[in-house]
Amino acid sequence: MSKPTTILITGGAGFIGSHLVRLMVNKYPDYHIVNLDALTYAGNLENLKDIENAANYTFVKADITDAAAMQELFAAHDFDGVIHLAAESHVDRSIANPMSFIETNIVGTVVLLNAAKQHWGDFSGKRFYHVSTDEVYGTLGETGFFTEETAYDPRSPYSASKASSDHLVRAYYHTYGLPIVISNCSNNYGPYQFPEKLLPLMINNIRHNKPLPVYGDGQYTRDWLWVEDHAAAIDLIYHEGKNGETYNIGGNNEWKNIDLVHQLCDVMDDLLGRDQGTSRALITFVKDRPGHDRRYAIDATKLMNELNWAPSIQAEEGLRKTAEWYLGNTEWLERVTTGAYQAYYEQQYQTN
Ligand code: NAD
């Protein structure tokens, strides 16, 4: 019997990774999906409860910076491809502690590139897909968009570490011929996002009538993409993208932070049966983040034209779906905010 297509997804217990793992496990029953995650504070196997017993799914707890463990893993599995999402991902944490971003995002990526390079023979039929962010491009003024040709100009330790990893992935393509593909995506939102990020933080604070912290003047503009649309784009690019290419992924859905928060407040008042304006009254402007980029906007024309991708929903609909999900999954939210989720791995994988 021939070996099934085997794909290593790193960071699959995180926010975007868990959506991608779920999509791949369900959509490709003939593939073997190996989810590798170190289960940092951001990794939560409870995100994957619905597929954890699937026959085509394996979870491996390991750290991508551990070169010996990665060599062993690549020796044990004949991976056809890697989809690399594992990263330290929160800008504020990168300002407080840049070194862990250097270690995971830069060193960890090179450890994986080396393992692929060493174990993949002549590279035929292989693919190394690196998932990255639009933050590598820096900041925009009132107009214009980031394209795949925009020069890199990262401005936070997080974006600088992702930019560095993007460069290294491209270097392995040009230097060694490793078949790589990269995508740079805008802000994702949706279910299972760790509640330190804007939308789940606001939803949780609204539930508890706590202040809603908005940085600076609230005029920062971001493009927002429904997380399942990102996962679908990754699936498409993994299967149909061209080696050596970069694809921008975005929702064509720009919002100023304050407008997004207002919209969310109104949806939450509606869902919670509160008077309109109740949640808006909780908004508190707080001291700005240092080096805060003013505006990000993505031009995703290449992905739309070449691979026929389009976002399935816009933020008005997505915000409501997001708010409904968190309100319908308050137990998940409580377990994340109290840290209880961290015991789940021990319970699920150690005592079985
Ligand atoms: P996340 O923080 O929710 O998840 C990251 C996952 O990586 C976690 O499960 C964590 O346990 C794991 N991880 C961290 N360090 C590790 C290590 N050393 N070894 C193994 N696993 C480790 O992040 P996310 O928001 O899901 O982002 C996933 C990827 O997508 C990242 O590479 C990020 O840069 C990129 N991205 C995110 C967004 C966004 O809006 N969230 C947008 C564009 C790109």
Residues whose N, C-alpha, C, O or C-beta is under 5 A from the ligand:
A	BS01	NAD	G11 A13 G14 F15 I16 G17 L36 D37 A38 L39 T40 A42 G43 N44 A62 D63 I64 T65 H84 L85 A86 A87 E88 S89 T104 G108 V131 S132 T133 C185 S186 N187 N188
